[in-house]
Amino acid sequence: MYKYLFFDFDGTICDTSEGIYKTFREVFPHYGLNVDESLYSRYIGPPLSDTFYSYFKDKDKAYEAVALFRSIYTSKYIGTTKLYDGIKESFETLSAAGYKVCVATCKKHEEAVELLKKFGIYDYVTFTSGLCYNVRETKQEVLDYALKQLGAKAEDCVMIGDTDFDVDGAALCGMDCIVCKWGFGDYGKMKQKNIVFFASTPREVVDFVTKE
């Protein structure tokens, strides 16, 4: 059914919540913001610039906050990232079966590549499309870039992610989406028409994709 499998990163390939939450705990107070930590999970998925813009309503200040976040995260907390159980085996199986395993993420491109290599799964990945500020930032832009670079048709692709940002970005590209229920999304409220499957484990993703 599909030739290209686009995996989100945060909440799909890896649990990055510990490092992201710790960074927010430093960045928000730096700007005098008292943000309830129960809201942090909703900020894993969309571009950081969107998150900070929602507070500042100032694009330059939002990007300034993003730069501070990246500095703190990469220097102190990126090492807290954990690979989800079953991901490496799933990538290996799908790659061996001839599928093009790709990564499409609003995480900064360089960070995503660094972590893919750290966890020993980079060699299974055909193409990585990550965030590049002022070039591609939204999930739609990240996916559009990947489609063009690969020469792929949307109908031959599926997005695999955990949030509405993945589902909606895929829909805007004319792409189906598999929702991963081990991440950070509000799965009970997801009703988008391009959702073809809700997976509880990476193995269920493999079984669904290869069932044909």
N, CA and C atoms as an extended XYZ file, in Angstrom:
636
Properties=species:S:1:pos:R:3:atomname:S:1:resname:S:1:resid:I:1 pbc="F F F"
N         0.826       -1.202        0.000 N   MET     1
C         0.000        0.000        0.000 CA  MET     1
C         0.864        1.257        0.000 C   MET     1
N         1.904        1.272        0.809 N   TYR     2
C         2.773        2.443        0.913 CA  TYR     2
C         4.208        2.061        0.564 C   TYR     2
N         4.931        3.024       -0.023 N   LYS     3
C         6.342        2.833       -0.330 CA  LYS     3
C         7.239        3.615        0.645 C   LYS     3
N         6.736        4.788        1.041 N   TYR     4
C         7.504        5.674        1.910 CA  TYR     4
C         6.797        5.821        3.257 C   TYR     4
N         7.535        5.604        4.321 N   LEU     5
C         6.982        5.672        5.670 CA  LEU     5
C         7.668        6.818        6.410 C   LEU     5
N         6.910        7.892        6.682 N   PHE     6
C         7.474        9.069        7.323 CA  PHE     6
C         7.175        9.056        8.819 C   PHE     6
N         8.210        8.848        9.615 N   PHE     7
C         8.066        8.820       11.072 CA  PHE     7
C         8.364       10.195       11.657 C   PHE     7
N         7.477       10.653       12.550 N   ASP     8
C         7.772       11.806       13.379 CA  ASP     8
C         8.876       11.402       14.352 C   ASP     8
N         9.484       12.372       15.033 N   PHE     9
C        10.552       12.036       15.978 CA  PHE     9
C        10.078       12.085       17.426 C   PHE     9
N         9.823       13.288       17.961 N   ASP    10
C         9.409       13.439       19.357 CA  ASP    10
C         8.052       12.780       19.593 C   ASP    10
N         8.015       11.815       20.498 N   GLY    11
C         6.760       11.152       20.811 CA  GLY    11
C         6.433        9.989       19.905 C   GLY    11
N         7.300        9.730       18.921 N   THR    12
C         7.074        8.613       17.993 CA  THR    12
C         8.294        7.695       17.956 C   THR    12
N         9.447        8.266       17.629 N   ILE    13
C        10.690        7.498       17.655 CA  ILE    13
C        11.294        7.522       19.049 C   ILE    13
N        11.301        8.690       19.648 N   CYS    14
C        11.938        8.859       20.966 CA  CYS    14
C        11.040        9.606       21.948 C   CYS    14
N        11.239        9.291       23.213 N   ASP    15
C        10.624       10.056       24.300 CA  ASP    15
C        11.615       11.146       24.681 C   ASP    15
N        11.312       12.357       24.273 N   THR    16
C        12.195       13.498       24.531 CA  THR    16
C        11.645       14.393       25.634 C   THR    16
N        10.596       13.944       26.296 N   SER    17
C         9.876       14.810       27.223 CA  SER    17
C        10.731       15.290       28.396 C   SER    17
N        11.562       14.426       28.969 N   GLU    18
C        12.334       14.828       30.146 CA  GLU    18
C        13.195       16.054       29.856 C   GLU    18
N        13.963       16.002       28.772 N   GLY    19
C        14.833       17.106       28.425 CA  GLY    19
C        14.084       18.359       28.022 C   GLY    19
N        12.995       18.180       27.296 N   ILE    20
C        12.195       19.327       26.864 CA  ILE    20
C        11.542       20.008       28.056 C   ILE    20
N        10.980       19.224       28.968 N   TYR    21
C        10.341       19.808       30.149 CA  TYR    21
C        11.359       20.563       31.007 C   TYR    21
N        12.535       19.966       31.201 N   LYS    22
C        13.558       20.628       32.002 CA  LYS    22
C        13.996       21.944       31.359 C   LYS    22
N        14.049       21.964       30.041 N   THR    23
C        14.440       23.196       29.347 CA  THR    23
C        13.364       24.260       29.478 C   THR    23
N        12.110       23.868       29.329 N   PHE    24
C        11.016       24.828       29.515 CA  PHE    24
C        11.056       25.429       30.926 C   PHE    24
N        11.431       24.619       31.894 N   ARG    25
C        11.475       25.107       33.282 CA  ARG    25
C        12.520       26.202       33.473 C   ARG    25
N        13.473       26.276       32.564 N   GLU    26
C        14.461       27.340       32.618 CA  GLU    26
C        14.096       28.521       31.714 C   GLU    26
N        13.547       28.216       30.545 N   VAL    27
C        13.296       29.271       29.561 CA  VAL    27
C        12.087       30.130       29.923 C   VAL    27
N        10.985       29.503       30.301 N   PHE    28
C         9.788       30.296       30.624 CA  PHE    28
C        10.059       31.299       31.754 C   PHE    28
N        10.658       30.884       32.882 N   PRO    29
C        10.940       31.855       33.947 CA  PRO    29
C        11.916       32.948       33.516 C   PRO    29
N        12.825       32.614       32.600 N   HIS    30
C        13.773       33.616       32.104 CA  HIS    30
C        13.037       34.815       31.524 C   HIS    30
N        11.885       34.558       30.937 N   TYR    31
C        11.077       35.632       30.333 CA  TYR    31
C         9.928       36.066       31.237 C   TYR    31
N         9.988       35.655       32.480 N   GLY    32
C         8.965       36.072       33.427 CA  GLY    32
C         7.629       35.402       33.232 C   GLY    32
N         7.631       34.244       32.588 N   LEU    33
C         6.387       33.527       32.313 CA  LEU    33
C         6.184       32.413       33.331 C   LEU    33
N         5.011       32.361       33.925 N   ASN    34
C         4.645       31.300       34.856 CA  ASN    34
C         3.683       30.365       34.140 C   ASN    34
N         4.230       29.362       33.487 N   VAL    35
C         3.441       28.458       32.653 CA  VAL    35
C         3.200       27.151       33.394 C   VAL    35
N         1.945       26.754       33.485 N   ASP    36
C         1.581       25.507       34.150 CA  ASP    36
C         2.239       24.327       33.430 C   ASP    36
N         2.946       23.490       34.170 N   GLU    37
C         3.662       22.372       33.559 CA  GLU    37
C         2.732       21.347       32.926 C   GLU    37
N         1.467       21.360       33.290 N   SER    38
C         0.512       20.444       32.660 CA  SER    38
C         0.314       20.778       31.179 C   SER    38
N         0.753       21.963       30.772 N   LEU    39
C         0.622       22.383       29.375 CA  LEU    39
C         1.822       21.972       28.526 C   LEU    39
N         2.902       21.572       29.161 N   TYR    40
C         4.136       21.332       28.422 CA  TYR    40
C         3.990       20.287       27.317 C   TYR    40
N         3.214       19.250       27.573 N   SER    41
C         3.119       18.159       26.593 CA  SER    41
C         2.553       18.631       25.264 C   SER    41
N         1.695       19.648       25.299 N   ARG    42
C         1.104       20.135       24.041 CA  ARG    42
C         2.106       20.919       23.199 C   ARG    42
N         3.256       21.245       23.791 N   TYR    43
C         4.279       21.978       23.060 CA  TYR    43
C         5.313       21.057       22.433 C   TYR    43
N         5.114       19.750       22.583 N   ILE    44
C         5.964       18.778       21.901 CA  ILE    44
C         5.246       18.377       20.617 C   ILE    44
N         5.764       18.838       19.507 N   GLY    45
C         5.112       18.575       18.222 CA  GLY    45
C         5.172       19.787       17.316 C   GLY    45
N         4.580       20.909       17.748 N   PRO    46
C         4.623       22.095       16.883 CA  PRO    46
C         5.989       22.763       16.933 C   PRO    46
N         6.299       23.629       15.957 N   PRO    47
C         7.562       24.370       16.008 CA  PRO    47
C         7.658       25.197       17.289 C   PRO    47
N         8.832       25.244       17.879 N   LEU    48
C         9.030       26.030       19.098 CA  LEU    48
C         8.712       27.507       18.875 C   LEU    48
N         8.992       27.991       17.666 N   SER    49
C         8.713       29.399       17.381 CA  SER    49
C         7.227       29.703       17.532 C   SER    49
N         6.368       28.740       17.175 N   ASP    50
C         4.922       28.925       17.340 CA  ASP    50
C         4.557       28.978       18.823 C   ASP    50
N         5.178       28.111       19.605 N   THR    51
C         4.903       28.074       21.043 CA  THR    51
C         5.247       29.404       21.699 C   THR    51
N         6.436       29.893       21.435 N   PHE    52
C         6.847       31.143       22.073 CA  PHE    52
C         6.111       32.349       21.501 C   PHE    52
N         5.779       32.301       20.222 N   TYR    53
C         5.014       33.406       19.631 CA  TYR    53
C         3.639       33.524       20.284 C   TYR    53
N         3.068       32.386       20.688 N   SER    54
C         1.747       32.419       21.317 CA  SER    54
C         1.775       33.199       22.631 C   SER    54
N         2.955       33.324       23.236 N   TYR    55
C         3.093       34.093       24.474 CA  TYR    55
C         3.536       35.538       24.215 C   TYR    55
N         4.455       35.710       23.270 N   PHE    56
C         5.051       37.033       23.076 CA  PHE    56
C         4.343       37.889       22.028 C   PHE    56
N         3.727       37.224       21.036 N   LYS    57
C         3.123       37.937       19.898 CA  LYS    57
C         4.156       38.810       19.194 C   LYS    57
N         5.387       38.365       19.213 N   ASP    58
C         6.501       39.092       18.618 CA  ASP    58
C         7.443       38.056       18.009 C   ASP    58
N         7.568       38.060       16.690 N   LYS    59
C         8.336       37.029       16.010 CA  LYS    59
C         9.803       37.046       16.406 C   LYS    59
N        10.402       38.231       16.486 N   ASP    60
C        11.824       38.317       16.837 CA  ASP    60
C        12.083       37.790       18.243 C   ASP    60
N        11.212       38.132       19.171 N   LYS    61
C        11.389       37.658       20.542 CA  LYS    61
C        11.163       36.153       20.619 C   LYS    61
N        10.220       35.653       19.808 N   ALA    62
C         9.970       34.207       19.779 CA  ALA    62
C        11.218       33.455       19.314 C   ALA    62
N        11.864       33.958       18.270 N   TYR    63
C        13.080       33.303       17.778 CA  TYR    63
C        14.242       33.455       18.763 C   TYR    63
N        14.251       34.551       19.497 N   GLU    64
C        15.259       34.719       20.548 CA  GLU    64
C        15.083       33.646       21.620 C   GLU    64
N        13.824       33.386       21.986 N   ALA    65
C        13.534       32.354       22.984 CA  ALA    65
C        13.875       30.965       22.454 C   ALA    65
N        13.630       30.750       21.166 N   VAL    66
C        13.983       29.478       20.549 CA  VAL    66
C        15.490       29.246       20.639 C   VAL    66
N        16.272       30.291       20.343 N   ALA    67
C        17.730       30.173       20.403 CA  ALA    67
C        18.193       29.830       21.820 C   ALA    67
N        17.573       30.457       22.813 N   LEU    68
C        17.917       30.151       24.206 CA  LEU    68
C        17.540       28.716       24.535 C   LEU    68
N        16.350       28.297       24.115 N   PHE    69
C        15.899       26.925       24.355 CA  PHE    69
C        16.897       25.940       23.758 C   PHE    69
N        17.279       26.158       22.488 N   ARG    70
C        18.183       25.227       21.810 CA  ARG    70
C        19.536       25.163       22.521 C   ARG    70
N        20.018       26.304       22.967 N   SER    71
C        21.307       26.342       23.654 CA  SER    71
C        21.277       25.524       24.935 C   SER    71
N        20.227       25.707       25.718 N   ILE    72
C        20.101       24.976       26.979 CA  ILE    72
C        19.874       23.485       26.729 C   ILE    72
N        18.965       23.176       25.799 N   TYR    73
C        18.599       21.787       25.528 CA  TYR    73
C        19.795       20.974       25.025 C   TYR    73
N        20.510       21.517       24.047 N   THR    74
C        21.610       20.757       23.453 CA  THR    74
C        22.808       20.644       24.385 C   THR    74
N        23.021       21.642       25.239 N   SER    75
C        24.182       21.615       26.129 CA  SER    75
C        23.944       20.828       27.411 C   SER    75
N        22.680       20.690       27.820 N   LYS    76
C        22.403       20.091       29.123 CA  LYS    76
C        21.484       18.867       29.105 C   LYS    76
N        20.525       18.838       28.178 N   TYR    77
C        19.454       17.856       28.337 CA  TYR    77
C        19.201       16.906       27.162 C   TYR    77
N        19.859       17.109       26.036 N   ILE    78
C        19.584       16.246       24.892 CA  ILE    78
C        19.907       14.784       25.216 C   ILE    78
N        20.834       14.588       26.147 N   GLY    79
C        21.225       13.229       26.531 CA  GLY    79
C        20.179       12.465       27.311 C   GLY    79
N        19.103       13.136       27.719 N   THR    80
C        18.032       12.447       28.448 CA  THR    80
C        17.063       11.732       27.514 C   THR    80
N        17.239       11.914       26.214 N   THR    81
C        16.345       11.307       25.226 CA  THR    81
C        16.397        9.788       25.301 C   THR    81
N        15.211        9.155       25.190 N   LYS    82
C        15.125        7.693       25.262 CA  LYS    82
C        14.423        7.157       24.016 C   LYS    82
N        15.005        6.145       23.423 N   LEU    83
C        14.398        5.472       22.276 CA  LEU    83
C        13.256        4.591       22.762 C   LEU    83
N        12.109        4.695       22.112 N   TYR    84
C        10.977        3.852       22.505 CA  TYR    84
C        11.258        2.384       22.195 C   TYR    84
N        10.799        1.510       23.068 N   ASP    85
C        10.942        0.072       22.857 CA  ASP    85
C        10.285       -0.333       21.537 C   ASP    85
N        10.996       -1.114       20.750 N   GLY    86
C        10.438       -1.655       19.518 CA  GLY    86
C        10.723       -0.823       18.277 C   GLY    86
N        11.219        0.384       18.436 N   ILE    87
C        11.476        1.237       17.275 CA  ILE    87
C        12.619        0.699       16.417 C   ILE    87
N        13.734        0.356       17.057 N   LYS    88
C        14.877       -0.117       16.280 CA  LYS    88
C        14.528       -1.390       15.513 C   LYS    88
N        13.843       -2.305       16.171 N   GLU    89
C        13.451       -3.550       15.510 CA  GLU    89
C        12.480       -3.277       14.362 C   GLU    89
N        11.588       -2.326       14.550 N   SER    90
C        10.612       -1.982       13.512 CA  SER    90
C        11.295       -1.358       12.295 C   SER    90
N        12.241       -0.458       12.547 N   PHE    91
C        12.979        0.157       11.441 CA  PHE    91
C        13.751       -0.903       10.663 C   PHE    91
N        14.376       -1.798       11.395 N   GLU    92
C        15.157       -2.873       10.752 CA  GLU    92
C        14.254       -3.744        9.886 C   GLU    92
N        13.108       -4.131       10.431 N   THR    93
C        12.173       -4.994        9.702 CA  THR    93
C        11.624       -4.308        8.455 C   THR    93
N        11.200       -3.070        8.597 N   LEU    94
C        10.613       -2.337        7.474 CA  LEU    94
C        11.643       -2.064        6.380 C   LEU    94
N        12.854       -1.709        6.786 N   SER    95
C        13.912       -1.468        5.815 CA  SER    95
C        14.260       -2.742        5.053 C   SER    95
N        14.360       -3.850        5.780 N   ALA    96
C        14.688       -5.129        5.152 CA  ALA    96
C        13.598       -5.580        4.189 C   ALA    96
N        12.357       -5.156        4.454 N   ALA    97
C        11.223       -5.530        3.601 CA  ALA    97
C        11.101       -4.641        2.372 C   ALA    97
N        11.974       -3.641        2.263 N   GLY    98
C        11.991       -2.813        1.066 CA  GLY    98
C        11.282       -1.479        1.174 C   GLY    98
N        10.744       -1.172        2.342 N   TYR    99
C        10.101        0.127        2.532 CA  TYR    99
C        11.148        1.223        2.707 C   TYR    99
N        10.810        2.418        2.263 N   LYS   100
C        11.677        3.577        2.459 CA  LYS   100
C        11.303        4.222        3.788 C   LYS   100
N        12.105        3.962        4.808 N   VAL   101
C        11.849        4.518        6.134 CA  VAL   101
C        12.446        5.924        6.182 C   VAL   101
N        11.584        6.912        6.449 N   CYS   102
C        12.015        8.312        6.462 CA  CYS   102
C        11.615        8.960        7.788 C   CYS   102
N        12.235       10.087        8.075 N   VAL   103
C        11.904       10.853        9.276 CA  VAL   103
C        11.459       12.246        8.841 C   VAL   103
N        10.308       12.683        9.338 N   ALA   104
C         9.782       14.023        9.057 CA  ALA   104
C         9.408       14.654       10.389 C   ALA   104
N        10.176       15.653       10.806 N   THR   105
C        10.023       16.168       12.160 CA  THR   105
C        10.173       17.677       12.218 C   THR   105
N         9.483       18.289       13.171 N   CYS   106
C         9.670       19.712       13.452 CA  CYS   106
C        10.757       19.919       14.493 C   CYS   106
N        11.486       18.851       14.794 N   LYS   107
C        12.718       18.966       15.582 CA  LYS   107
C        13.803       19.486       14.639 C   LYS   107
N        14.737       20.265       15.154 N   LYS   108
C        15.802       20.789       14.311 CA  LYS   108
C        16.521       19.635       13.615 C   LYS   108
N        16.770       19.806       12.327 N   HIS   109
C        17.308       18.735       11.495 CA  HIS   109
C        18.568       18.116       12.096 C   HIS   109
N        19.503       18.961       12.514 N   GLU   110
C        20.776       18.464       13.028 CA  GLU   110
C        20.595       17.654       14.308 C   GLU   110
N        19.661       18.068       15.160 N   GLU   111
C        19.407       17.333       16.399 CA  GLU   111
C        18.827       15.954       16.100 C   GLU   111
N        17.898       15.906       15.146 N   ALA   112
C        17.279       14.631       14.785 CA  ALA   112
C        18.322       13.658       14.247 C   ALA   112
N        19.178       14.125       13.357 N   VAL   113
C        20.215       13.261       12.785 CA  VAL   113
C        21.174       12.771       13.869 C   VAL   113
N        21.567       13.676       14.761 N   GLU   114
C        22.470       13.304       15.852 CA  GLU   114
C        21.886       12.168       16.687 C   GLU   114
N        20.604       12.264       17.007 N   LEU   115
C        19.979       11.258       17.859 CA  LEU   115
C        19.721        9.954       17.103 C   LEU   115
N        19.379       10.043       15.835 N   LEU   116
C        19.212        8.827       15.039 CA  LEU   116
C        20.512        8.030       15.009 C   LEU   116
N        21.625        8.739       14.893 N   LYS   117
C        22.926        8.071       14.888 CA  LYS   117
C        23.251        7.510       16.269 C   LYS   117
N        22.953        8.277       17.310 N   LYS   118
C        23.245        7.839       18.683 CA  LYS   118
C        22.568        6.511       18.989 C   LYS   118
N        21.316        6.364       18.531 N   PHE   119
C        20.554        5.155       18.859 CA  PHE   119
C        20.711        4.037       17.826 C   PHE   119
N        21.598        4.226       16.874 N   GLY   120
C        21.919        3.163       15.935 CA  GLY   120
C        20.840        2.859       14.923 C   GLY   120
N        20.032        3.842       14.568 N   ILE   121
C        18.957        3.589       13.589 CA  ILE   121
C        19.090        4.453       12.336 C   ILE   121
N        20.120        5.281       12.301 N   TYR   122
C        20.300        6.183       11.157 CA  TYR   122
C        20.473        5.411        9.855 C   TYR   122
N        21.152        4.293        9.894 N   ASP   123
C        21.432        3.525        8.671 CA  ASP   123
C        20.183        2.892        8.078 C   ASP   123
N        19.098        2.821        8.840 N   TYR   124
C        17.843        2.295        8.311 CA  TYR   124
C        17.003        3.382        7.636 C   TYR   124
N        17.417        4.631        7.786 N   VAL   125
C        16.621        5.767        7.320 CA  VAL   125
C        17.075        6.217        5.938 C   VAL   125
N        16.130        6.268        5.020 N   THR   126
C        16.412        6.696        3.648 CA  THR   126
C        16.599        8.196        3.548 C   THR   126
N        15.768        8.945        4.283 N   PHE   127
C        15.810       10.403        4.174 CA  PHE   127
C        15.289       11.016        5.465 C   PHE   127
N        15.954       12.083        5.908 N   THR   128
C        15.511       12.817        7.088 CA  THR   128
C        15.195       14.253        6.703 C   THR   128
N        13.983       14.696        7.022 N   SER   129
C        13.570       16.076        6.784 CA  SER   129
C        13.218       16.691        8.127 C   SER   129
N        14.079       17.593        8.584 N   GLY   130
C        13.847       18.242        9.866 CA  GLY   130
C        13.631       19.727        9.705 C   GLY   130
N        13.329       20.371       10.805 N   LEU   131
C        13.072       21.802       10.813 CA  LEU   131
C        14.330       22.584       10.465 C   LEU   131
N        14.154       23.607        9.638 N   CYS   132
C        15.201       24.563        9.311 CA  CYS   132
C        14.558       25.940        9.392 C   CYS   132
N        14.940       26.724       10.377 N   TYR   133
C        14.251       27.985       10.640 CA  TYR   133
C        14.288       28.930        9.443 C   TYR   133
N        13.110       29.527        9.194 N   ASN   134
C        12.887       30.458        8.088 CA  ASN   134
C        12.955       29.786        6.712 C   ASN   134
N        13.026       28.454        6.698 N   VAL   135
C        13.019       27.704        5.436 CA  VAL   135
C        11.856       26.719        5.427 C   VAL   135
N        11.853       25.819        6.405 N   ARG   136
C        10.739       24.891        6.590 CA  ARG   136
C        10.551       24.699        8.088 C   ARG   136
N         9.350       24.979        8.560 N   GLU   137
C         9.096       24.928       10.003 CA  GLU   137
C         7.869       24.102       10.357 C   GLU   137
N         6.824       24.166        9.545 N   THR   138
C         5.609       23.416        9.850 CA  THR   138
C         5.739       21.976        9.361 C   THR   138
N         4.877       21.112        9.853 N   LYS   139
C         4.904       19.714        9.403 CA  LYS   139
C         4.623       19.618        7.908 C   LYS   139
N         3.712       20.445        7.414 N   GLN   140
C         3.440       20.440        5.977 CA  GLN   140
C         4.693       20.800        5.182 C   GLN   140
N         5.410       21.818        5.615 N   GLU   141
C         6.617       22.242        4.909 CA  GLU   141
C         7.702       21.172        4.967 C   GLU   141
N         7.829       20.527        6.115 N   VAL   142
C         8.816       19.461        6.274 CA  VAL   142
C         8.493       18.289        5.347 C   VAL   142
N         7.217       17.940        5.259 N   LEU   143
C         6.797       16.843        4.389 CA  LEU   143
C         6.903       17.215        2.911 C   LEU   143
N         6.496       18.422        2.564 N   ASP   144
C         6.591       18.865        1.169 CA  ASP   144
C         8.031       18.807        0.681 C   ASP   144
N         8.948       19.253        1.529 N   TYR   145
C        10.365       19.220        1.169 CA  TYR   145
C        10.819       17.784        0.908 C   TYR   145
N        10.422       16.875        1.799 N   ALA   146
C        10.812       15.471        1.644 CA  ALA   146
C        10.240       14.866        0.365 C   ALA   146
N         8.971       15.155        0.093 N   LEU   147
C         8.345       14.617       -1.119 CA  LEU   147
C         9.085       15.077       -2.370 C   LEU   147
N         9.445       16.356       -2.401 N   LYS   148
C        10.146       16.901       -3.570 CA  LYS   148
C        11.531       16.297       -3.710 C   LYS   148
N        12.244       16.169       -2.591 N   GLN   149
C        13.599       15.620       -2.642 CA  GLN   149
C        13.609       14.152       -3.060 C   GLN   149
N        12.589       13.432       -2.648 N   LEU   150
C        12.505       12.003       -2.950 CA  LEU   150
C        11.822       11.716       -4.281 C   LEU   150
N        11.123       12.718       -4.803 N   GLY   151
C        10.332       12.490       -6.016 CA  GLY   151
C         9.183       11.540       -5.750 C   GLY   151
N         8.642       11.602       -4.536 N   ALA   152
C         7.592       10.670       -4.116 CA  ALA   152
C         6.202       11.280       -4.301 C   ALA   152
N         5.226       10.432       -4.530 N   LYS   153
C         3.830       10.846       -4.615 CA  LYS   153
C         3.162       10.640       -3.257 C   LYS   153
N         2.310       11.587       -2.885 N   ALA   154
C         1.672       11.533       -1.565 CA  ALA   154
C         0.897       10.243       -1.354 C   ALA   154
N         0.278        9.738       -2.408 N   GLU   155
C        -0.528        8.516       -2.269 CA  GLU   155
C         0.321        7.282       -1.986 C   GLU   155
N         1.619        7.385       -2.190 N   ASP   156
C         2.526        6.274       -1.901 CA  ASP   156
C         3.154        6.392       -0.514 C   ASP   156
N         2.696        7.389        0.247 N   CYS   157
C         3.333        7.698        1.530 CA  CYS   157
C         2.330        7.660        2.688 C   CYS   157
N         2.853        7.439        3.872 N   VAL   158
C         2.035        7.549        5.078 CA  VAL   158
C         2.869        8.239        6.157 C   VAL   158
N         2.233        9.158        6.870 N   MET   159
C         2.852        9.814        8.017 CA  MET   159
C         2.555        8.991        9.261 C   MET   159
N         3.552        8.795       10.110 N   ILE   160
C         3.402        8.029       11.337 CA  ILE   160
C         3.796        8.938       12.488 C   ILE   160
N         2.819        9.396       13.258 N   GLY   161
C         3.103       10.361       14.306 CA  GLY   161
C         2.089       10.325       15.422 C   GLY   161
N         2.316       11.161       16.430 N   ASP   162
C         1.519       11.051       17.657 CA  ASP   162
C         0.605       12.232       17.945 C   ASP   162
N         0.685       13.317       17.169 N   THR   163
C        -0.115       14.498       17.494 CA  THR   163
C        -0.949       14.965       16.310 C   THR   163
N        -1.864       15.899       16.606 N   ASP   164
C        -2.677       16.507       15.553 CA  ASP   164
C        -1.814       17.211       14.518 C   ASP   164
N        -0.653       17.702       14.925 N   PHE   165
C         0.225       18.393       13.986 CA  PHE   165
C         0.709       17.433       12.902 C   PHE   165
N         0.941       16.178       13.268 N   ASP   166
C         1.327       15.172       12.286 CA  ASP   166
C         0.159       14.844       11.363 C   ASP   166
N        -0.999       14.641       11.954 N   VAL   167
C        -2.187       14.274       11.178 CA  VAL   167
C        -2.561       15.393       10.216 C   VAL   167
N        -2.616       16.620       10.727 N   ASP   168
C        -3.024       17.749        9.896 CA  ASP   168
C        -1.984       18.082        8.835 C   ASP   168
N        -0.711       17.994        9.187 N   GLY   169
C         0.336       18.246        8.200 CA  GLY   169
C         0.280       17.244        7.068 C   GLY   169
N         0.050       15.977        7.420 N   ALA   170
C        -0.084       14.941        6.397 CA  ALA   170
C        -1.290       15.209        5.502 C   ALA   170
N        -2.402       15.594        6.103 N   ALA   171
C        -3.620       15.869        5.331 CA  ALA   171
C        -3.399       16.993        4.322 C   ALA   171
N        -2.672       18.024        4.737 N   LEU   172
C        -2.404       19.152        3.849 CA  LEU   172
C        -1.523       18.748        2.668 C   LEU   172
N        -0.800       17.640        2.827 N   CYS   173
C         0.035       17.122        1.740 CA  CYS   173
C        -0.670       16.016        0.956 C   CYS   173
N        -1.918       15.701        1.336 N   GLY   174
C        -2.660       14.634        0.674 CA  GLY   174
C        -2.214       13.250        1.088 C   GLY   174
N        -1.745       13.134        2.338 N   MET   175
C        -1.126       11.900        2.814 CA  MET   175
C        -1.946       11.266        3.944 C   MET   175
N        -2.002        9.933        3.983 N   ASP   176
C        -2.617        9.215        5.092 CA  ASP   176
C        -1.751        9.354        6.341 C   ASP   176
N        -2.351        9.007        7.496 N   CYS   177
C        -1.591        9.081        8.749 CA  CYS   177
C        -1.929        7.913        9.660 C   CYS   177
N        -0.909        7.316       10.241 N   ILE   178
C        -1.044        6.335       11.306 CA  ILE   178
C        -0.726        7.058       12.614 C   ILE   178
N        -1.606        6.965       13.579 N   VAL   179
C        -1.422        7.654       14.855 CA  VAL   179
C        -0.792        6.702       15.865 C   VAL   179
N         0.287        7.156       16.495 N   CYS   180
C         0.990        6.374       17.511 CA  CYS   180
C         0.488        6.763       18.894 C   CYS   180
N        -0.098        5.832       19.593 N   LYS   181
C        -0.744        6.141       20.873 CA  LYS   181
C         0.210        6.136       22.063 C   LYS   181
N         1.522        5.950       21.804 N   TRP   182
C         2.474        5.960       22.925 CA  TRP   182
C         3.126        7.344       23.097 C   TRP   182
N         2.694        8.322       22.325 N   GLY   183
C         3.319        9.634       22.380 CA  GLY   183
C         2.558       10.643       23.210 C   GLY   183
N         2.380       11.861       22.665 N   PHE   184
C         1.857       12.973       23.446 CA  PHE   184
C         0.517       13.510       22.956 C   PHE   184
N        -0.112       12.849       22.009 N   GLY   185
C        -1.352       13.354       21.441 CA  GLY   185
C        -2.579       13.067       22.290 C   GLY   185
N        -3.652       13.785       21.978 N   ASP   186
C        -4.952       13.559       22.617 CA  ASP   186
C        -5.754       12.672       21.671 C   ASP   186
N        -5.498       11.362       21.760 N   TYR   187
C        -5.971       10.426       20.744 CA  TYR   187
C        -7.491       10.286       20.714 C   TYR   187
N        -8.125       10.454       21.857 N   GLY   188
C        -9.571       10.310       21.910 CA  GLY   188
C       -10.319       11.361       21.112 C   GLY   188
N        -9.661       12.481       20.833 N   LYS   189
C       -10.310       13.571       20.104 CA  LYS   189
C        -9.925       13.616       18.629 C   LYS   189
N        -9.074       12.706       18.208 N   MET   190
C        -8.632       12.726       16.813 CA  MET   190
C        -9.684       12.087       15.906 C   MET   190
N       -10.201       12.875       14.970 N   LYS   191
C       -11.260       12.392       14.084 CA  LYS   191
C       -10.951       12.654       12.607 C   LYS   191
N        -9.731       13.096       12.296 N   GLN   192
C        -9.410       13.485       10.934 CA  GLN   192
C        -9.578       12.310        9.972 C   GLN   192
N       -10.060       12.635        8.779 N   LYS   193
C       -10.403       11.594        7.802 CA  LYS   193
C        -9.193       10.859        7.246 C   LYS   193
N        -8.018       11.456        7.340 N   ASN   194
C        -6.836       10.791        6.779 CA  ASN   194
C        -6.177        9.813        7.739 C   ASN   194
N        -6.740        9.659        8.952 N   ILE   195
C        -6.216        8.660        9.888 CA  ILE   195
C        -6.673        7.276        9.438 C   ILE   195
N        -5.713        6.393        9.187 N   VAL   196
C        -6.042        5.049        8.713 CA  VAL   196
C        -5.877        3.990        9.792 C   VAL   196
N        -5.187        4.339       10.899 N   PHE   197
C        -4.957        3.332       11.940 CA  PHE   197
C        -4.427        4.005       13.198 C   PHE   197
N        -4.841        3.482       14.358 N   PHE   198
C        -4.277        3.883       15.648 CA  PHE   198
C        -3.424        2.725       16.153 C   PHE   198
N        -2.131        2.955       16.314 N   ALA   199
C        -1.213        1.904       16.742 CA  ALA   199
C        -0.842        2.089       18.207 C   ALA   199
N        -0.855        1.006       18.956 N   SER   200
C        -0.478        1.059       20.371 CA  SER   200
C         0.992        0.763       20.592 C   SER   200
N         1.630        0.120       19.612 N   THR   201
C         3.045       -0.229       19.712 CA  THR   201
C         3.692       -0.089       18.328 C   THR   201
N         5.012        0.061       18.268 N   PRO   202
C         5.689        0.076       16.969 CA  PRO   202
C         5.446       -1.207       16.172 C   PRO   202
N         5.317       -2.327       16.844 N   ARG   203
C         5.060       -3.585       16.152 CA  ARG   203
C         3.726       -3.549       15.416 C   ARG   203
N         2.747       -2.871       15.993 N   GLU   204
C         1.451       -2.743       15.334 CA  GLU   204
C         1.551       -1.894       14.071 C   GLU   204
N         2.457       -0.934       14.070 N   VAL   205
C         2.702       -0.156       12.849 CA  VAL   205
C         3.231       -1.073       11.756 C   VAL   205
N         4.216       -1.892       12.104 N   VAL   206
C         4.788       -2.822       11.152 CA  VAL   206
C         3.731       -3.764       10.595 C   VAL   206
N         2.924       -4.323       11.490 N   ASP   207
C         1.901       -5.286       11.057 CA  ASP   207
C         0.870       -4.629       10.150 C   ASP   207
N         0.493       -3.382       10.451 N   PHE   208
C        -0.491       -2.701        9.609 CA  PHE   208
C         0.066       -2.382        8.231 C   PHE   208
N         1.284       -1.873        8.197 N   VAL   209
C         1.889       -1.475        6.926 CA  VAL   209
C         2.139       -2.674        6.024 C   VAL   209
N         2.513       -3.800        6.615 N   THR   210
C         2.916       -4.967        5.808 CA  THR   210
C         1.776       -5.956        5.584 C   THR   210
N         0.579       -5.647        6.068 N   LYS   211
C        -0.507       -6.639        6.012 CA  LYS   211
C        -0.954       -6.970        4.599 C   LYS   211
N        -0.715       -6.037        3.672 N   GLU   212
C        -1.103       -6.296        2.295 CA  GLU   212
C        -0.152       -7.287        1.629 C   GLU   212
